[in-house]
Amino acid sequence: MAIRDIDTSLITRTVKQLCLEATTVLNPDVIAAFEKGLAQEVSPQGKEIFRQLADNARIAREESISLCQDAGMAVVFIEIGQDVHLSGAGLTEAVNEGVRQGYAEGYLRPSTLDPISRENYGDNTPAILHLDMVPGDRVGIHVLPKGFGGENMSRVMLFHPGAGLKGARDFVVNRVREAGANSCPPNIVGVGIGGNFEKCALIAKRALLRPVGQNHPDPAVARLEQELLRDVNRTGVGPQGLGGRVTALAVHIETYPTHIGSLPVAVNLQCHSHRCKSAVL
């Protein structure tokens, strides 16, 4: 196959547009999850919260304003086809420029800063960038502006293998329960099982890219997702932590082979403002 040339200025423009769209327009799967949650919720307060979430999404879409005051850190996943040649500015520079332009044009709150001095950089860069090399001549880009209500409540735990699946399940459910209102429920719960310390956390976040409620292709993992969703919703945390049946809209699990001496488990909590947009170049 012939090598396809892509100028990184196109990646800049695409990342900019995805930042603008992700922070103002919720995907149809998220809106459908709100409608399902409203139908399932029995708490009057919980039902009213779902109505307000739907109204907020409508207003943000119609007026092109941020869904939430916390526009998050821009997490960008890119899959680069091995038959692609990138020309122009460096890829990381191109992605950061797209984030910089998108957050400025959308009047989105700049939140990134130096972790030591706490000095704000003012443009929400740098992005958190994850790269994968894949077959083909396309470039897939996924922008996930991740607010820190859910991020602060996320955890990684490396269990002794004797903890087994029960230990992993208890960890996920207890993490949601302990997070309470701090993760801005109803949540989408990203879970990583396997790998090592960093891989486990990464696949938990990657699980959030899947459309809300889409089952894992492995029937055993899909069954575990449904069982965990049931258990999480039995915690009674409810919408915005005020009690009710719907604490989570979905549980998404990704797995990876791991070492015989460990059982890594990560929980990445996503708030109800589940902002994610993708494009293929």
Secondary structure, 3 states (H helix, E strand, C coil): CCCEEEEHHHHHHHHHHHHHHHCCCCCHHHHHHHHHHHHHCCCHHHHHHHHHHHHHHHHHHHHCCCCCCCCCEEEEEEEEECCEEEECCCHHHHHHHHHHHHHHHCCCCCCCECCCCCCECCCCCCCEEEEEEECCCCEEEEEEEECHHHHHCCEEEEECHHHHHHHHHHHHHHHHHHHHHHHCCCEEEEEEEEECHHHHHHHHHHHHHCCCCCCCCCHHHHHHHHHHHHHHHCCCCCHHHCCCCCCEEEEEEEEEEECCCCEEEEEEEECCCCCCEEEEC
